[in-house]
Amino acid sequence: MSHASPYNRTVSIKQALAILVLCSLALVILGIVMLYSTTLHPADMARFKSHFVWLVAGLALVPLLMRFDYHWLEKKWVLNLLAGVCLLSLAAVFVPGLGVKVNGANRWIRGLGQPSEFAKPIVIILLAAWCAHRNRDDLADLRRGFLLPALLGIVPAGLVFLEPDWGTALLLGATTLVLLFLAGARLTHLGGAVTIAAAAFVVMVTHNPVRLERILVFLDPEAHRHGAGWQVWQSLLAIGSGGLWGDFPHGSLHKYGYVPEQQTDFIFSRIGEETGLWGTSLTLLFYLGILFSGLHIMKCARDRFGQLLAGGCATLIVLQAWINLGVATSLVPNKGLPLPFVSYGGSSLLAMCLCLGLLTSVALHSDSDSHECPRNLEFNFDSGTS
């Protein structure tokens, strides 16, 4: 009597959900430890307490969304409400007295946080709903299958770009393109959009001294280590000084003001210095676990909307993490994005917890409890013109 090898069995939806939750919680705990490590002054402790309050609020949303039937998000009135809230809140940051301007950027609404963070999951919901109800012929059409759905991401990204917040705008644009790819948009349309965006980016960078300087720092951080590249260079030194096992808890030096914004954009430098190679490797594995489980949940979703919603949320979390890690290690130019579930920032924490909650909702409402999920998105790899 033959027995099937256990290695031939695929991961079940429940196992994928467990991996997703455990990896997310591990990152949350890592963030708490690293942020507490940076509390050198009373103001730092106040920031840490604020982070903890936002974190509790965000984690409280996850079990609520677990039981929430994500199909409610497909209702027309819900989509219209989300679109209206998204656009109005992004426009409100420019209203005097309502918006808060910090370091020359209009990114916050007084008392309500950063609307660009909440625009991320909203754009995913809108795009997933649009594409889920379009057939293959619609998706092959330039106007119906690409231009119209792309506007759902481009318009919010444009408002964010005007704040200005180039990093979040780029993230919204990239997430939009990935979702359209998952939905089955033509590769020629996607390739054309990437080409146009890249050309526009080059033109804008060459006419913006601050962004151009960041590109030069990225190309040669050591040459600019005493000027504009100080932050990136010190981040590299902090990560490198951690060695194999790190300097936690008392040997760290770079937290004493050497790396600006360690609590947000460059928290990975703190992880590298205090936990060493093993800690940074585990951090990468946690995000890979989120990607793996998110894609598996996407595959096992019982309908197209659930597939695209799960794929978009997983893409957003991992893509933002990749950009943040790339900035801290000088693999990409400085974009100023927080590390999901780890960095300080109330709005970002809530947005990532919303994505996590939506992923769990799709998983729990999947009708597949077996070890095999046969469903797959139908990609349209036809590169011809419509």
Phi, psi and chi 1 to 4 in degrees:
 res  aa     phi    psi   chi1   chi2   chi3   chi4
   1 MET       -  124.7 -177.7  175.6  179.5      -
   2 SER   -89.5  149.3   62.4      -      -      -
   3 HIS  -122.0  138.1  -63.3  -83.1      -      -
   4 ALA   -71.8  138.7      -      -      -      -
   5 SER   -68.3  137.4  169.3      -      -      -
   6 PRO   -63.2  -20.7   22.9  -32.7      -      -
   7 TYR   -75.7  -11.8  -61.9  103.0      -      -
   8 ASN   -87.3   -6.9  -66.8  -30.3      -      -
   9 ARG   -88.5  132.0  -58.4  177.5   71.8 -174.5
  10 THR   -81.7  167.1   56.4      -      -      -
  11 VAL   -73.0  135.2  177.0      -      -      -
  12 SER   -79.5  166.9   71.0      -      -      -
  13 ILE   -64.8  -34.6 -171.8   68.8      -      -
  14 LYS   -68.8  -37.9  -69.0 -178.7  179.2  178.5
  15 GLN   -66.7  -40.6  -70.2  171.2  -33.1      -
  16 ALA   -62.6  -40.4      -      -      -      -
  17 LEU   -64.4  -40.3 -178.8   58.0      -      -
  18 ALA   -63.8  -42.3      -      -      -      -
  19 ILE   -61.7  -43.5  -67.2  172.3      -      -
  20 LEU   -59.4  -49.5  173.0   68.9      -      -
  21 VAL   -66.7  -44.0  172.6      -      -      -
  22 LEU   -64.9  -42.9  -71.3  175.2      -      -
  23 CYS   -64.6  -40.6  -72.2      -      -      -
  24 SER   -65.7  -44.0  -58.6      -      -      -
  25 LEU   -65.2  -37.4  -72.9  177.5      -      -
  26 ALA   -61.4  -40.8      -      -      -      -
  27 LEU   -67.9  -37.2  -69.8  167.7      -      -
  28 VAL   -61.9  -46.7  165.0      -      -      -
  29 ILE   -63.3  -42.2  -65.7  171.0      -      -
  30 LEU   -58.9  -42.1  178.2   64.6      -      -
  31 GLY   -63.1  -41.7      -      -      -      -
  32 ILE   -61.4  -45.4  -67.6  173.3      -      -
  33 VAL   -64.6  -45.2  173.9      -      -      -
  34 MET   -68.3  -39.0  -68.7  -61.1  105.1      -
  35 LEU   -68.5  -38.2  -75.0  173.1      -      -
  36 TYR   -64.2  -31.5 -175.2   77.2      -      -
  37 SER   -65.7  -23.1  173.9      -      -      -
  38 THR   -93.5    4.4   63.2      -      -      -
  39 THR   -80.8   90.0   55.6      -      -      -
  40 LEU  -101.7  -20.2  -55.8  175.6      -      -
  41 HIS  -132.7  164.1  -52.7  -72.5      -      -
  42 PRO   -56.1  -35.8  -27.5   34.9      -      -
  43 ALA   -65.0  -34.1      -      -      -      -
  44 ASP   -67.1  -39.4  -62.3  -30.4      -      -
  45 MET   -66.9  -37.2 -179.3   55.5   70.3      -
  46 ALA   -62.6  -39.8      -      -      -      -
  47 ARG   -64.7  -40.6 -177.4  178.8   59.5 -139.7
  48 PHE   -63.7  -42.9  174.3   78.2      -      -
  49 LYS   -64.3  -39.2  -68.3  178.7  179.4  178.3
  50 SER   -62.1  -43.0  173.1      -      -      -
  51 HIS   -59.8  -42.2  173.1   86.5      -      -
  52 PHE   -65.0  -39.6 -162.7   80.4      -      -
  53 VAL   -64.0  -46.4  170.3      -      -      -
  54 TRP   -61.7  -38.2  -78.7  103.2      -      -
  55 LEU   -64.9  -43.8 -178.7   59.5      -      -
  56 VAL   -61.3  -41.9  170.5      -      -      -
  57 ALA   -64.0  -41.5      -      -      -      -
  58 GLY   -66.7  -44.6      -      -      -      -
  59 LEU   -67.6  -27.3  -68.0  179.2      -      -
  60 ALA   -67.8  -26.3      -      -      -      -
  61 LEU   -70.6  -30.3  -74.4  175.3      -      -
  62 VAL   -62.2  -52.4  177.0      -      -      -
  63 PRO   -63.4  -29.1   19.1  -30.8      -      -
  64 LEU   -66.5  -44.7  -66.0  177.0      -      -
  65 LEU   -70.4  -25.0  -71.1  172.2      -      -
  66 MET   -57.1  -41.6  -83.2 -174.1  177.2      -
  67 ARG   -89.5   -6.1  -60.6  -57.9  175.6 -173.9
  68 PHE   -79.9  130.2  171.8   75.8      -      -
  69 ASP   -78.5  109.5 -172.0  -10.0      -      -
  70 TYR   -61.8  -14.4   65.6   89.8      -      -
  71 HIS   -65.7  -19.4  -66.8   96.7      -      -
  72 TRP   -61.9  -27.4  -84.4   85.6      -      -
  73 LEU   -70.1  -13.8  -62.7  173.8      -      -
  74 GLU   -81.3  -15.0  -72.1 -174.9  -79.5      -
  75 LYS   -62.9  140.5  -64.4 -178.9  179.3  -65.5
  76 LYS   -60.7  -41.9 -172.0  174.7 -179.0  179.2
  77 TRP   -67.8  -32.6   70.0  -90.9      -      -
  78 VAL   -68.3  -43.9  175.4      -      -      -
  79 LEU   -63.2  -42.3  -65.1  171.9      -      -
  80 ASN   -64.2  -38.6  -70.5  -24.9      -      -
  81 LEU   -65.4  -45.2  176.6   63.1      -      -
  82 LEU   -63.0  -42.6  -70.8  174.9      -      -
  83 ALA   -62.9  -42.9      -      -      -      -
  84 GLY   -65.0  -44.3      -      -      -      -
  85 VAL   -62.3  -42.1  168.9      -      -      -
  86 CYS   -60.9  -50.9  178.4      -      -      -
  87 LEU   -69.5  -42.0  -65.5  177.8      -      -
  88 LEU   -65.9  -40.6  -71.8  175.1      -      -
  89 SER   -69.0  -37.2   61.1      -      -      -
  90 LEU   -68.1  -33.4  -71.3  175.1      -      -
  91 ALA   -76.8  -27.0      -      -      -      -
  92 ALA   -66.9  -22.9      -      -      -      -
  93 VAL   -66.0  -17.6  -60.6      -      -      -
  94 PHE   -93.0   -3.9  -58.6  103.6      -      -
  95 VAL   -82.5  121.1  177.7      -      -      -
  96 PRO   -59.3  135.8  -23.0   33.6      -      -
  97 GLY    89.2  -24.5      -      -      -      -
  98 LEU  -102.5  -47.0 -174.5   59.5      -      -
  99 GLY   -82.0  151.4      -      -      -      -
 100 VAL  -113.3  125.1  179.3      -      -      -
 101 LYS  -101.4  121.6 -168.9  170.6 -174.2  177.1
 102 VAL  -129.9  127.7  179.1      -      -      -
 103 ASN    53.2   38.4  -64.2  -32.0      -      -
 104 GLY    80.4    6.4      -      -      -      -
 105 ALA  -120.1  136.5      -      -      -      -
 106 ASN   -97.1   86.5  -62.4  -81.0      -      -
 107 ARG  -120.0   -6.7  -60.8  179.2 -174.1  176.0
 108 TRP  -124.7  148.8  -67.0  -94.2      -      -
 109 ILE  -104.8  130.7  -64.2  178.2      -      -
 110 ARG   -55.2  119.5 -165.7  176.4  -55.4  -83.0
 111 GLY    79.2   -3.7      -      -      -      -
 112 LEU  -121.4   -2.7  -64.9  178.0      -      -
 113 GLY    92.6 -155.0      -      -      -      -
 114 GLN  -109.6  103.7 -161.9  168.5  -12.3      -
 115 PRO   -63.9  -24.3   20.0  -30.9      -      -
 116 SER   -63.7  -28.1   59.7      -      -      -
 117 GLU   -68.0  -40.9  -67.0  -66.7  -23.2      -
 118 PHE   -77.0  -18.6  -59.5  108.7      -      -
 119 ALA   -65.8  -27.1      -      -      -      -
 120 LYS   -61.2  -58.1  -61.7  172.0 -175.4  175.9
 121 PRO   -65.9  -30.4   19.9  -30.2      -      -
 122 ILE   -65.3  -44.0  -69.5  177.1      -      -
 123 VAL   -60.2  -40.3  165.8      -      -      -
 124 ILE   -62.3  -44.4  -69.9  172.5      -      -
 125 ILE   -62.2  -46.5  -66.0  169.2      -      -
 126 LEU   -63.0  -45.3  -63.8  176.6      -      -
 127 LEU   -66.3  -42.5  -85.5  168.1      -      -
 128 ALA   -62.3  -41.7      -      -      -      -
 129 ALA   -66.1  -41.9      -      -      -      -
 130 TRP   -62.2  -52.8  173.7  -79.5      -      -
 131 CYS   -70.5  -28.4  -65.0      -      -      -
 132 ALA   -65.5  -25.3      -      -      -      -
 133 HIS  -108.1   24.6  -62.6  -75.2      -      -
 134 ARG  -116.5  136.9  -61.7  -60.9 -178.9  -85.7
 135 ASN   -84.3 -179.5   57.7   38.8      -      -
 136 ARG   -61.8  -39.0 -171.6 -179.5 -178.5   88.3
 137 ASP   -66.4  -39.2  -68.6  -25.4      -      -
 138 ASP   -62.8  -43.6  -75.4  -23.0      -      -
 139 LEU   -68.6  -22.7  -67.9  170.8      -      -
 140 ALA   -81.6  -13.8      -      -      -      -
 141 ASP   -83.8  137.5 -177.6   76.1      -      -
 142 LEU   -62.5  -43.3  176.1   61.1      -      -
 143 ARG   -77.9  -54.2 -175.5  179.2   66.4   86.0
 144 ARG   -75.0  -33.1  -62.3 -167.7  -53.4  -86.7
 145 GLY   -96.8  -10.5      -      -      -      -
 146 PHE  -135.4  -58.2 -175.6   76.8      -      -
 147 LEU   -62.9  -47.5  -66.6  179.0      -      -
 148 LEU   -65.6  -50.2  -71.4  179.2      -      -
 149 PRO   -65.9  -31.9   21.2  -32.2      -      -
 150 ALA   -62.5  -31.0      -      -      -      -
 151 LEU   -62.6  -28.6  -74.8  175.2      -      -
 152 LEU   -62.9  -26.5  -63.2  174.3      -      -
 153 GLY  -100.1  -32.7      -      -      -      -
 154 ILE   -70.0  -40.8  -68.8  174.2      -      -
 155 VAL   -62.8  -51.3  172.7      -      -      -
 156 PRO   -61.3  -39.0  -23.2   33.8      -      -
 157 ALA   -62.9  -36.8      -      -      -      -
 158 GLY   -64.7  -41.4      -      -      -      -
 159 LEU   -65.4  -39.3  -70.7  172.4      -      -
 160 VAL   -66.3  -38.7  172.7      -      -      -
 161 PHE   -60.2  -34.0  179.5   84.0      -      -
 162 LEU   -75.8  -12.0  -65.7  175.0      -      -
 163 GLU   -61.2  -42.4  -67.8  179.7   -3.0      -
 164 PRO   -96.9  144.1   31.9  -30.5      -      -
 165 ASP  -142.3   86.3 -174.0  -10.8      -      -
 166 TRP   -67.5  -35.5  -73.0   30.5      -      -
 167 GLY   -63.0  -49.5      -      -      -      -
 168 THR   -67.0  -37.2  -57.9      -      -      -
 169 ALA   -61.8  -43.1      -      -      -      -
 170 LEU   -63.5  -40.9  176.5   65.0      -      -
 171 LEU   -63.5  -43.0  179.5   62.9      -      -
 172 LEU   -62.4  -42.4  -77.4  171.1      -      -
 173 GLY   -64.3  -43.2      -      -      -      -
 174 ALA   -65.8  -41.1      -      -      -      -
 175 THR   -64.0  -38.9  -56.4      -      -      -
 176 THR   -60.0  -45.8  -62.6      -      -      -
 177 LEU   -65.7  -39.4  -69.1  177.7      -      -
 178 VAL   -64.4  -42.2  171.3      -      -      -
 179 LEU   -64.4  -40.8 -104.2  176.4      -      -
 180 LEU   -65.2  -35.4  -69.4  175.7      -      -
 181 PHE   -64.2  -46.2  168.2   75.6      -      -
 182 LEU   -62.3  -34.3  -67.5  176.2      -      -
 183 ALA   -72.7  -22.5      -      -      -      -
 184 GLY   111.6   21.6      -      -      -      -
 185 ALA   -65.1  154.4      -      -      -      -
 186 ARG   -64.4  141.2  -75.3  179.9  179.8  -92.7
 187 LEU   -65.6  -31.3  -66.5 -178.9      -      -
 188 THR   -65.4  -38.7   48.4      -      -      -
 189 HIS   -66.9  -43.6  -61.3  160.9      -      -
 190 LEU   -65.1  -43.6  -65.4  169.6      -      -
 191 GLY   -63.4  -39.7      -      -      -      -
 192 GLY   -63.7  -40.2      -      -      -      -
 193 ALA   -65.1  -41.7      -      -      -      -
 194 VAL   -63.3  -41.5  171.0      -      -      -
 195 THR   -63.4  -46.0  -58.0      -      -      -
 196 ILE   -64.1  -43.2  -66.6  172.0      -      -
 197 ALA   -63.7  -41.1      -      -      -      -
 198 ALA   -64.3  -42.4      -      -      -      -
 199 ALA   -64.1  -42.8      -      -      -      -
 200 ALA   -64.1  -38.2      -      -      -      -
 201 PHE   -62.8  -43.3  177.0   77.6      -      -
 202 VAL   -61.6  -44.0  170.5      -      -      -
 203 VAL   -63.2  -45.5  171.6      -      -      -
 204 MET   -67.1  -38.5  -72.3 -175.5  -67.8      -
 205 VAL   -64.6  -42.2  164.8      -      -      -
 206 THR   -66.0  -19.5   55.2      -      -      -
 207 HIS  -105.0   10.5  -71.0   80.4      -      -
 208 ASN  -128.3  103.8 -171.8  -58.4      -      -
 209 PRO   -58.0  -36.9  -22.7   33.4      -      -
 210 VAL   -65.5  -48.0  174.7      -      -      -
 211 ARG   -69.0  -36.2  -93.2   71.7 -173.4 -172.8
 212 LEU   -63.4  -38.1 -179.9   59.3      -      -
 213 GLU   -64.3  -36.5 -168.3  173.1   44.6      -
 214 ARG   -65.8  -36.1  -70.7 -175.9  178.6 -178.3
 215 ILE   -65.7  -42.0  -62.1  -63.7      -      -
 216 LEU   -65.0  -38.3  -64.2  175.7      -      -
 217 VAL   -63.5  -41.9  169.1      -      -      -
 218 PHE   -61.5  -40.1  160.1   68.5      -      -
 219 LEU   -69.7  -32.5  -65.3  174.2      -      -
 220 ASP  -151.3   79.4 -168.0   -7.5      -      -
 221 PRO   -63.8  -32.2   20.6  -31.1      -      -
 222 GLU   -66.6  -37.0 -175.1  174.6    5.3      -
 223 ALA   -66.9  -22.3      -      -      -      -
 224 HIS  -112.6   20.2  -60.2   82.2      -      -
 225 ARG   -66.7  -20.2   65.2 -174.8 -175.7  -83.3
 226 HIS   -98.8    2.2  -63.6  -57.2      -      -
 227 GLY  -129.4 -117.2      -      -      -      -
 228 ALA   -66.1  -22.4      -      -      -      -
 229 GLY   -91.6    9.1      -      -      -      -
 230 TRP   -55.4  -47.2  167.9  -92.6      -      -
 231 GLN   -62.6  -48.2 -171.5  177.2   31.4      -
 232 VAL   -66.3  -41.4  172.4      -      -      -
 233 TRP   -64.5  -43.3 -176.7 -109.7      -      -
 234 GLN   -66.7  -32.5  -68.8  -62.1  -37.3      -
 235 SER   -63.7  -43.2  174.2      -      -      -
 236 LEU   -63.8  -40.8  -66.8  173.5      -      -
 237 LEU   -64.1  -39.6  -68.2  177.8      -      -
 238 ALA   -65.1  -45.3      -      -      -      -
 239 ILE   -63.9  -43.8  -65.7  171.7      -      -
 240 GLY   -66.2  -34.5      -      -      -      -
 241 SER   -71.5  -14.7   66.1      -      -      -
 242 GLY   -69.9  -22.1      -      -      -      -
 243 GLY    62.3 -144.3      -      -      -      -
 244 LEU   -83.5  -41.1 -178.0   60.3      -      -
 245 TRP  -111.8  -10.3  -58.5  107.8      -      -
 246 GLY    85.3  175.8      -      -      -      -
 247 ASP  -111.9   12.1  -60.0  -40.5      -      -
 248 PHE   -65.8  140.6 -173.3   80.6      -      -
 249 PRO  -103.1   -5.3   34.5  -31.9      -      -
 250 HIS  -117.9   -8.4  -59.1  -60.4      -      -
 251 GLY   -89.9   -5.5      -      -      -      -
 252 SER   -70.2  137.5  175.0      -      -      -
 253 LEU  -115.8  -32.7  -64.5  175.9      -      -
 254 HIS   -71.3  -12.1  -75.3   81.2      -      -
 255 LYS   -73.9   -9.6   65.4 -177.9  178.1 -177.8
 256 TYR   -86.8   50.3  -64.7  101.8      -      -
 257 GLY    87.8    1.7      -      -      -      -
 258 TYR   -74.4  -34.3  -73.1   95.6      -      -
 259 VAL  -114.1  104.5 -176.6      -      -      -
 260 PRO   -62.7  150.7  -20.4   32.0      -      -
 261 GLU    59.4   38.4  -54.8  -59.3  -28.6      -
 262 GLN   -66.0  -24.4  -86.7 -160.8   16.6      -
 263 GLN   -79.9  -14.3   73.8  -80.9    7.8      -
 264 THR  -122.7  -91.6   52.7      -      -      -
 265 ASP   -66.4  -30.9  -55.1  -15.1      -      -
 266 PHE  -115.7   32.7  -77.6   82.8      -      -
 267 ILE   -68.9  -21.2 -163.0  166.9      -      -
 268 PHE   -64.8  -28.9 -171.4   66.6      -      -
 269 SER   -65.1  -34.3   67.2      -      -      -
 270 ARG   -66.9  -41.3  173.6   94.3  -19.7  -89.5
 271 ILE   -62.0  -44.3  -63.0  172.4      -      -
 272 GLY   -64.1  -42.0      -      -      -      -
 273 GLU   -73.2  -36.2 -174.1  174.8   14.6      -
 274 GLU   -92.7  -23.7  -63.2 -156.2  -12.1      -
 275 THR  -116.6  -10.6   66.0      -      -      -
 276 GLY    72.3 -162.5      -      -      -      -
 277 LEU   -62.9  -37.3  179.6   61.5      -      -
 278 TRP   -66.3  -37.4   72.3  -89.4      -      -
 279 GLY   -70.1  -43.4      -      -      -      -
 280 THR   -66.7  -36.3   55.5      -      -      -
 281 SER   -65.6  -41.7  -61.3      -      -      -
 282 LEU   -63.8  -38.5  -80.9  177.6      -      -
 283 THR   -59.3  -45.4  -56.9      -      -      -
 284 LEU   -62.4  -41.1  -64.7  176.2      -      -
 285 LEU   -64.3  -35.8  -74.0  175.4      -      -
 286 PHE   -62.8  -43.1  -67.6  147.1      -      -
 287 TYR   -70.3  -35.5  -74.8  113.1      -      -
 288 LEU   -64.0  -36.1  -72.8  176.4      -      -
 289 GLY   -63.2  -40.3      -      -      -      -
 290 ILE   -64.5  -41.9  -69.0  175.6      -      -
 291 LEU   -63.5  -48.1  177.8   62.4      -      -
 292 PHE   -59.8  -50.3  166.5   79.0      -      -
 293 SER   -66.6  -37.5   56.0      -      -      -
 294 GLY   -63.7  -42.6      -      -      -      -
 295 LEU   -67.9  -34.8  -67.5  179.1      -      -
 296 HIS   -68.8  -40.6 -167.0   75.3      -      -
 297 ILE   -62.1  -40.4  -69.0  169.9      -      -
 298 MET   -58.4  -44.8  176.1 -175.1   74.4      -
 299 LYS   -63.9  -35.2  179.8 -178.2  176.9 -178.1
 300 CYS   -91.7   -4.1  -63.9      -      -      -
 301 ALA   -60.1  147.0      -      -      -      -
 302 ARG   -83.7   -7.5   65.4 -178.6 -177.6 -179.2
 303 ASP  -148.3  170.3   54.4   34.2      -      -
 304 ARG   -67.1  -37.5 -169.2  169.2  176.1   78.9
 305 PHE   -62.8  -43.4  176.3   60.8      -      -
 306 GLY   -63.7  -38.6      -      -      -      -
 307 GLN   -60.9  -49.1  -71.2  178.4  -36.1      -
 308 LEU   -69.9  -36.0  -66.7  172.8      -      -
 309 LEU   -64.2  -45.6 -171.9   61.6      -      -
 310 ALA   -66.1  -44.0      -      -      -      -
 311 GLY   -62.5  -39.4      -      -      -      -
 312 GLY   -68.0  -42.5      -      -      -      -
 313 CYS   -65.9  -43.7  -71.3      -      -      -
 314 ALA   -63.6  -41.4      -      -      -      -
 315 THR   -61.4  -45.7  -64.4      -      -      -
 316 LEU   -60.4  -48.7  174.9   64.4      -      -
 317 ILE   -60.8  -48.9  -65.4  171.7      -      -
 318 VAL   -74.4  -37.0  176.2      -      -      -
 319 LEU   -65.9  -41.1 -173.5   58.0      -      -
 320 GLN   -64.9  -39.5 -179.9  167.6  -36.9      -
 321 ALA   -63.8  -42.6      -      -      -      -
 322 TRP   -61.5  -41.6  176.3   79.6      -      -
 323 ILE   -65.4  -44.8  -66.1  174.0      -      -
 324 ASN   -61.4  -46.5  177.9  -80.2      -      -
 325 LEU   -65.1  -35.8  -62.0  175.8      -      -
 326 GLY   -66.0  -37.6      -      -      -      -
 327 VAL   -66.0  -45.9  168.2      -      -      -
 328 ALA   -64.7  -25.9      -      -      -      -
 329 THR  -107.5    9.8   54.9      -      -      -
 330 SER    61.0   32.7 -165.9      -      -      -
 331 LEU   -90.1  -20.2  -66.2  176.8      -      -
 332 VAL  -138.1  157.3  -61.8      -      -      -
 333 PRO   -62.0  156.2  -21.7   32.4      -      -
 334 ASN   -61.4  121.2 -165.1  -22.0      -      -
 335 LYS  -116.1  -17.2  -64.2  -65.6 -179.7 -174.1
 336 GLY    71.2   48.5      -      -      -      -
 337 LEU  -114.8  138.6  -68.1  173.1      -      -
 338 PRO   -72.6  156.1   24.8  -32.5      -      -
 339 LEU   -83.3  118.7 -171.4   59.1      -      -
 340 PRO   -53.8  131.6  -26.9   35.4      -      -
 341 PHE    70.9   -5.4  -57.7  115.1      -      -
 342 VAL  -115.4  -49.6  179.3      -      -      -
 343 SER   -67.9  156.2  -67.2      -      -      -
 344 TYR   -70.5  141.8  168.5   76.7      -      -
 345 GLY   147.2  110.0      -      -      -      -
 346 GLY   -63.8  -46.7      -      -      -      -
 347 SER   -63.2  -42.7  -59.1      -      -      -
 348 SER   -64.1  -42.7  176.6      -      -      -
 349 LEU   -60.0  -45.7  -86.5  172.3      -      -
 350 LEU   -63.7  -41.9  -76.6 -179.4      -      -
 351 ALA   -63.2  -43.4      -      -      -      -
 352 MET   -68.0  -36.5  -67.8  -61.0  104.1      -
 353 CYS   -67.7  -33.4  -72.6      -      -      -
 354 LEU   -62.3  -44.0  -78.2  171.2      -      -
 355 CYS   -63.2  -42.2  -70.7      -      -      -
 356 LEU   -62.7  -42.7  177.4   60.5      -      -
 357 GLY   -63.3  -40.0      -      -      -      -
 358 LEU   -65.8  -38.4  -68.8  174.7      -      -
 359 LEU   -62.2  -44.4  -86.6  168.3      -      -
 360 THR   -66.2  -35.0   59.4      -      -      -
 361 SER   -63.6  -44.5  177.0      -      -      -
 362 VAL   -62.4  -41.6  173.8      -      -      -
 363 ALA   -64.3  -46.0      -      -      -      -
 364 LEU   -73.3  -21.5  -70.6  176.4      -      -
 365 HIS   -97.4    9.1  -72.8   84.9      -      -
 366 SER   -75.0  142.3  169.7      -      -      -
 367 ASP   -95.8   18.5   55.3    0.7      -      -
 368 SER  -113.6  111.2  175.3      -      -      -
 369 ASP  -105.9    4.1  -66.8  -37.2      -      -
 370 SER   -85.6 -178.3   67.5      -      -      -
 371 HIS   -87.6    8.9  -75.1  -87.2      -      -
 372 GLU  -134.8  124.9 -167.1  170.9  -15.3      -
 373 CYS  -116.6   98.7  -63.7      -      -      -
 374 PRO   -80.4  -10.4   29.9  -34.2      -      -
 375 ARG   -74.6  147.9  -59.3  177.2 -174.1   81.5
 376 ASN  -146.3  149.0  -73.9  -71.3      -      -
 377 LEU   -65.8  144.9  -73.7  167.8      -      -
 378 GLU   -94.2  100.2  -66.0 -177.3    1.7      -
 379 PHE   -77.8  147.7  -63.1  105.9      -      -
 380 ASN  -111.5   96.7  177.1   17.3      -      -
 381 PHE   -93.7   12.7  -69.7  127.4      -      -
 382 ASP   -68.0  118.3 -178.0    4.5      -      -
 383 SER   -93.9    7.9   60.1      -      -      -
 384 GLY   -77.5  173.7      -      -      -      -
 385 THR   -86.8  155.0   56.2      -      -      -
 386 SER   -82.0      -   58.4      -      -      -
